[in-house]
Amino acid sequence: MKHLNKTKGGISRIPEKQEAIITGLRNRIISGELPLGERLPPRLTLLRDLHTTPATLQAALNRLIVDGFITTKDRSGTFVSTTPPHLNNYGVAFCCDASVKHLTDGTFYSVLYHECLAMHEAGVRQFTFYFGLDGHADGGDYQRLISDIQSRRLAGLLVMIPTYFTDDYLPSSPVLAKSPLPRVLMEASHNGHPAISIRPYFRSLVSRGLGYFATRTRQRLAVIGGGGDPDLVSYIRSSVAARNLAMRPSWHMTFSTTDHLDSVRHTVSLMMESRISSPDCILVMDDVYTDYVLRGLYDAGMRPSEDVDVVSHCNFPSQRNRAFPVKWLGFSVRHFIANTIGLLDAQRCGEQPQSVTSIEALFEDEAAIP
């Protein structure tokens, strides 16, 4: 398939000869025939070997420079990049639109985006972002993703799978189906999809949260959230029983993120009315609820960390108010990124990683350790 060039007048196809030169030189770089950092043959040699004109050759080289396969060094000549995109540029595909760029609300998507962006700007890694991949071939940045795959501009692709995941989340495409591009799915829980995936291990959050409460000799537990996964609900109940904690059925409360969050505040306040028999520890499974849980406690006259301990989920590095009387326990986005890149690189080297990689929950001080 031919590449497209954007021009002031719209979009035009790259001439066939120029396209052939781009593809030929790029393939020689990818195969290692032109090693990383090596100087390209002299222009006269390229003109002779490629049977082309100076203008066509220069246009092809300019395209390879833009794509990151080659670079120029003053008057020293043109060289193969030491960090070409097929080895160093990782795609991150979001189902949501580009508004995630402007969010600082601590959601996993926003923290992941800003961490990848910071690494990209610092020159640590290269990332390309694709937004609005909603299951339609004409949705969001899908066509740009297809173009980058065809042009070998990606070393691998991390696909952020929404909770309403279906098998056709990424539209069926011969390019995606036949491409050897390594892929990793990031999903909230394992959906049984055959692709290689990475996910937060929420059972570890439950286990470590209950372990912390045990060190505080707490006995009566309430859980906010985590009710959407039947397996996780079952694990919470068995873990509570194993630790001889008291948890009434009404103390495991599930709210939709589309609910008015003040309902969390009012429900917690009502739950704490009986100070003698009310919960003395609360595990918050999604930090979208944390502020409202604290407000509910204050409304009931309870003192967090004194009358009741609160352990809350969080995505690290967190922008949350560190003055909150909360023990933060969650998942390091940096660990997700590092493990994802490792999985993508392993696939590119011909290895077959395990189908599911689970990221363990960490307390805030642990997540701060590089």
Protein Blocks (a to p, Z undefined) as FASTA:
>chain_A
ZZddddfklpadddfklmmmmmmmmmmmmnomagghiacddfklmmmmnopafklmmmmm
mmmmmnopaccehjnoccddfbdfklmpccdddfbdfklmmpcghpaklmmmmmmmmmmm
nomaccdddehiaoiakgcjlmmmmmmmmnopafbdcddddfkbcfklpacdfklmmpcb
dcddddfbdehiabdcddddfklmmmmmmmmmmmnopabdcdeejilpmklmmmmmmmmm
mnopacdfklpccddfkbcfklmmmmmmmmmmpmmlmcfbdcdfbfklmmmmmmmmmmno
paehklpccddddddddfbdfkbccddddddfklmmmmmmmmmmmmmnopacdfbdcddd
ddfklmmpZZ
